Amino acid sequence: MTTPTLRIVAIGSARALTQAELDGLFAEIGIYVSRTPM
């Protein structure tokens, strides 16, 4: 049951999840850098 619509929805949700994970990763890096004395 792989229709083009389902495939587009799956790709879109995967990209959204990846973007959310990247945002979380950058937030963690920012917290880590701000806590680490340079």
N, CA, C and O atoms as a CHARMM CRD file, in Angstrom:
* protein
*
  152
    1    1 MET  N      0.83200  -1.20800   0.00000 PROA 1      0.00000
    2    1 MET  CA     0.00000   0.00000   0.00000 PROA 1      0.00000
    3    1 MET  C      0.86300   1.25200   0.00000 PROA 1      0.00000
    4    1 MET  O      0.64600   2.15200   0.81100 PROA 1      0.00000
    5    2 THR  N      1.82600   1.32000  -0.88900 PROA 2      0.00000
    6    2 THR  CA     2.66200   2.52700  -0.95100 PROA 2      0.00000
    7    2 THR  C      2.15900   3.42600  -2.06000 PROA 2      0.00000
    8    2 THR  O      2.51700   3.25500  -3.22500 PROA 2      0.00000
    9    3 THR  N      1.34000   4.36800  -1.69700 PROA 3      0.00000
   10    3 THR  CA     0.86300   5.34600  -2.66700 PROA 3      0.00000
   11    3 THR  C      1.75100   6.57200  -2.58400 PROA 3      0.00000
   12    3 THR  O      2.35600   6.82200  -1.54100 PROA 3      0.00000
   13    4 PRO  N      1.84300   7.34200  -3.65800 PROA 4      0.00000
   14    4 PRO  CA     2.68600   8.55300  -3.62300 PROA 4      0.00000
   15    4 PRO  C      2.30200   9.48500  -2.48400 PROA 4      0.00000
   16    4 PRO  O      3.17200  10.13200  -1.90200 PROA 4      0.00000
   17    5 THR  N      1.02000   9.56700  -2.15500 PROA 5      0.00000
   18    5 THR  CA     0.59900  10.47100  -1.07100 PROA 5      0.00000
   19    5 THR  C      1.18200  10.01600   0.25500 PROA 5      0.00000
   20    5 THR  O      1.71700  10.82700   1.01000 PROA 5      0.00000
   21    6 LEU  N      1.08000   8.71000   0.54600 PROA 6      0.00000
   22    6 LEU  CA     1.64200   8.20800   1.80100 PROA 6      0.00000
   23    6 LEU  C      3.15200   8.40800   1.82300 PROA 6      0.00000
   24    6 LEU  O      3.72700   8.72300   2.86500 PROA 6      0.00000
   25    7 ARG  N      3.77800   8.22700   0.69200 PROA 7      0.00000
   26    7 ARG  CA     5.23600   8.39900   0.64300 PROA 7      0.00000
   27    7 ARG  C      5.60300   9.84800   0.93700 PROA 7      0.00000
   28    7 ARG  O      6.55500  10.11400   1.67100 PROA 7      0.00000
   29    8 ILE  N      4.84500  10.79100   0.36000 PROA 8      0.00000
   30    8 ILE  CA     5.12200  12.21000   0.61100 PROA 8      0.00000
   31    8 ILE  C      4.91400  12.53100   2.08800 PROA 8      0.00000
   32    8 ILE  O      5.71000  13.24900   2.69200 PROA 8      0.00000
   33    9 VAL  N      3.84000  11.99600   2.66400 PROA 9      0.00000
   34    9 VAL  CA     3.57400  12.25800   4.08700 PROA 9      0.00000
   35    9 VAL  C      4.69400  11.67500   4.93700 PROA 9      0.00000
   36    9 VAL  O      5.13600  12.31100   5.89400 PROA 9      0.00000
   37   10 ALA  N      5.15900  10.47800   4.60400 PROA 10     0.00000
   38   10 ALA  CA     6.22500   9.84600   5.38300 PROA 10     0.00000
   39   10 ALA  C      7.50800  10.66300   5.28900 PROA 10     0.00000
   40   10 ALA  O      8.18900  10.87100   6.29300 PROA 10     0.00000
   41   11 ILE  N      7.83900  11.12500   4.08500 PROA 11     0.00000
   42   11 ILE  CA     9.06400  11.91900   3.91300 PROA 11     0.00000
   43   11 ILE  C      8.93800  13.23400   4.68400 PROA 11     0.00000
   44   11 ILE  O      9.88700  13.67200   5.33300 PROA 11     0.00000
   45   12 GLY  N      7.75600  13.86100   4.60700 PROA 12     0.00000
   46   12 GLY  CA     7.56000  15.13000   5.30800 PROA 12     0.00000
   47   12 GLY  C      7.68900  14.96300   6.80900 PROA 12     0.00000
   48   12 GLY  O      8.33500  15.77900   7.46700 PROA 12     0.00000
   49   13 SER  N      7.08300  13.91900   7.36400 PROA 13     0.00000
   50   13 SER  CA     7.15800  13.71400   8.81000 PROA 13     0.00000
   51   13 SER  C      8.57900  13.35100   9.21900 PROA 13     0.00000
   52   13 SER  O      9.03200  13.75400  10.29000 PROA 13     0.00000
   53   14 ALA  N      9.28800  12.60000   8.38700 PROA 14     0.00000
   54   14 ALA  CA    10.66800  12.24000   8.70100 PROA 14     0.00000
   55   14 ALA  C     11.54100  13.49300   8.72100 PROA 14     0.00000
   56   14 ALA  O     12.39700  13.64100   9.59300 PROA 14     0.00000
   57   15 ARG  N     11.32600  14.40200   7.75500 PROA 15     0.00000
   58   15 ARG  CA    12.10600  15.64200   7.74200 PROA 15     0.00000
   59   15 ARG  C     11.76600  16.49900   8.95000 PROA 15     0.00000
   60   15 ARG  O     12.65600  17.11200   9.54000 PROA 15     0.00000
   61   16 ALA  N     10.49400  16.55600   9.33000 PROA 16     0.00000
   62   16 ALA  CA    10.10000  17.34800  10.49800 PROA 16     0.00000
   63   16 ALA  C     10.74400  16.77900  11.75700 PROA 16     0.00000
   64   16 ALA  O     11.22800  17.53000  12.60300 PROA 16     0.00000
   65   17 LEU  N     10.75200  15.44900  11.88200 PROA 17     0.00000
   66   17 LEU  CA    11.35800  14.80800  13.04600 PROA 17     0.00000
   67   17 LEU  C     12.85400  15.09300  13.06900 PROA 17     0.00000
   68   17 LEU  O     13.41800  15.38600  14.12300 PROA 17     0.00000
   69   18 THR  N     13.50000  15.00600  11.90200 PROA 18     0.00000
   70   18 THR  CA    14.93500  15.27200  11.84600 PROA 18     0.00000
   71   18 THR  C     15.21300  16.71700  12.24600 PROA 18     0.00000
   72   18 THR  O     16.16500  16.98300  12.97900 PROA 18     0.00000
   73   19 GLN  N     14.38400  17.66100  11.76800 PROA 19     0.00000
   74   19 GLN  CA    14.57500  19.06900  12.10900 PROA 19     0.00000
   75   19 GLN  C     14.40300  19.27200  13.61300 PROA 19     0.00000
   76   19 GLN  O     15.16000  20.02100  14.23100 PROA 19     0.00000
   77   20 ALA  N     13.41200  18.60600  14.19900 PROA 20     0.00000
   78   20 ALA  CA    13.19400  18.73000  15.64500 PROA 20     0.00000
   79   20 ALA  C     14.38500  18.16400  16.40400 PROA 20     0.00000
   80   20 ALA  O     14.81300  18.74000  17.40400 PROA 20     0.00000
   81   21 GLU  N     14.92300  17.04000  15.93600 PROA 21     0.00000
   82   21 GLU  CA    16.08300  16.45100  16.60200 PROA 21     0.00000
   83   21 GLU  C     17.29800  17.37500  16.47500 PROA 21     0.00000
   84   21 GLU  O     18.07100  17.51900  17.42200 PROA 21     0.00000
   85   22 LEU  N     17.46500  18.00100  15.30100 PROA 22     0.00000
   86   22 LEU  CA    18.57900  18.93300  15.13100 PROA 22     0.00000
   87   22 LEU  C     18.43000  20.11400  16.07700 PROA 22     0.00000
   88   22 LEU  O     19.40700  20.55400  16.68300 PROA 22     0.00000
   89   23 ASP  N     17.18900  20.63900  16.20800 PROA 23     0.00000
   90   23 ASP  CA    16.96900  21.76000  17.12000 PROA 23     0.00000
   91   23 ASP  C     17.32400  21.35600  18.54500 PROA 23     0.00000
   92   23 ASP  O     17.96400  22.12100  19.26600 PROA 23     0.00000
   93   24 GLY  N     16.91200  20.16000  18.95400 PROA 24     0.00000
   94   24 GLY  CA    17.23200  19.69000  20.29800 PROA 24     0.00000
   95   24 GLY  C     18.73600  19.51100  20.47700 PROA 24     0.00000
   96   24 GLY  O     19.28200  19.82200  21.53500 PROA 24     0.00000
   97   25 LEU  N     19.40100  19.00700  19.44000 PROA 25     0.00000
   98   25 LEU  CA    20.84200  18.80000  19.52400 PROA 25     0.00000
   99   25 LEU  C     21.56800  20.13300  19.66100 PROA 25     0.00000
  100   25 LEU  O     22.47800  20.26700  20.47900 PROA 25     0.00000
  101   26 PHE  N     21.16300  21.12300  18.85800 PROA 26     0.00000
  102   26 PHE  CA    21.79500  22.44100  18.94800 PROA 26     0.00000
  103   26 PHE  C     21.52900  23.06400  20.31500 PROA 26     0.00000
  104   26 PHE  O     22.39800  23.73900  20.86900 PROA 26     0.00000
  105   27 ALA  N     20.32800  22.84200  20.86400 PROA 27     0.00000
  106   27 ALA  CA    20.01800  23.38300  22.19000 PROA 27     0.00000
  107   27 ALA  C     20.93200  22.75500  23.23500 PROA 27     0.00000
  108   27 ALA  O     21.44000  23.44900  24.11600 PROA 27     0.00000
  109   28 GLU  N     21.14400  21.43500  23.13900 PROA 28     0.00000
  110   28 GLU  CA    22.02300  20.76700  24.09300 PROA 28     0.00000
  111   28 GLU  C     23.46000  21.25700  23.94500 PROA 28     0.00000
  112   28 GLU  O     24.16100  21.45200  24.93800 PROA 28     0.00000
  113   29 ILE  N     23.89600  21.45700  22.69200 PROA 29     0.00000
  114   29 ILE  CA    25.26100  21.95200  22.46800 PROA 29     0.00000
  115   29 ILE  C     25.40000  23.35500  23.05800 PROA 29     0.00000
  116   29 ILE  O     26.40900  23.67500  23.68700 PROA 29     0.00000
  117   30 GLY  N     24.37400  24.19100  22.85000 PROA 30     0.00000
  118   30 GLY  CA    24.41500  25.55100  23.39100 PROA 30     0.00000
  119   30 GLY  C     24.49400  25.54300  24.90800 PROA 30     0.00000
  120   30 GLY  O     25.24400  26.32500  25.49200 PROA 30     0.00000
  121   31 ILE  N     23.73000  24.67100  25.55100 PROA 31     0.00000
  122   31 ILE  CA    23.76600  24.57600  27.01600 PROA 31     0.00000
  123   31 ILE  C     25.14800  24.09200  27.46800 PROA 31     0.00000
  124   31 ILE  O     25.71500  24.61300  28.42800 PROA 31     0.00000
  125   32 TYR  N     25.67600  23.09400  26.76800 PROA 32     0.00000
  126   32 TYR  CA    26.97800  22.54700  27.14000 PROA 32     0.00000
  127   32 TYR  C     28.06800  23.60100  26.99500 PROA 32     0.00000
  128   32 TYR  O     28.93200  23.73200  27.86200 PROA 32     0.00000
  129   33 VAL  N     28.02500  24.35800  25.88700 PROA 33     0.00000
  130   33 VAL  CA    29.04900  25.38400  25.64900 PROA 33     0.00000
  131   33 VAL  C     28.92200  26.49700  26.68500 PROA 33     0.00000
  132   33 VAL  O     29.92800  27.00900  27.17700 PROA 33     0.00000
  133   34 SER  N     27.68800  26.87100  27.01500 PROA 34     0.00000
  134   34 SER  CA    27.50400  27.97000  27.97000 PROA 34     0.00000
  135   34 SER  C     27.95400  27.54700  29.37300 PROA 34     0.00000
  136   34 SER  O     28.36300  28.39100  30.17100 PROA 34     0.00000
  137   35 ARG  N     27.88100  26.24800  29.67700 PROA 35     0.00000
  138   35 ARG  CA    28.30100  25.77000  31.00000 PROA 35     0.00000
  139   35 ARG  C     29.81400  25.54400  31.06600 PROA 35     0.00000
  140   35 ARG  O     30.39600  25.51800  32.15100 PROA 35     0.00000
  141   36 THR  N     30.44500  25.38100  29.89900 PROA 36     0.00000
  142   36 THR  CA    31.87500  25.08400  29.89700 PROA 36     0.00000
  143   36 THR  C     32.67600  26.38600  29.86700 PROA 36     0.00000
  144   36 THR  O     32.51000  27.17900  28.94000 PROA 36     0.00000
  145   37 PRO  N     33.52600  26.62300  30.84200 PROA 37     0.00000
  146   37 PRO  CA    34.35800  27.83100  30.82000 PROA 37     0.00000
  147   37 PRO  C     35.35700  27.76600  29.67600 PROA 37     0.00000
  148   37 PRO  O     36.06100  26.76900  29.51800 PROA 37     0.00000
  149   38 MET  N     35.41900  28.81100  28.89000 PROA 38     0.00000
  150   38 MET  CA    36.33800  28.82600  27.75000 PROA 38     0.00000
  151   38 MET  C     37.73100  29.24500  28.23700 PROA 38     0.00000
  152   38 MET  O     38.66600  29.32400  27.43900 PROA 38     0.00000
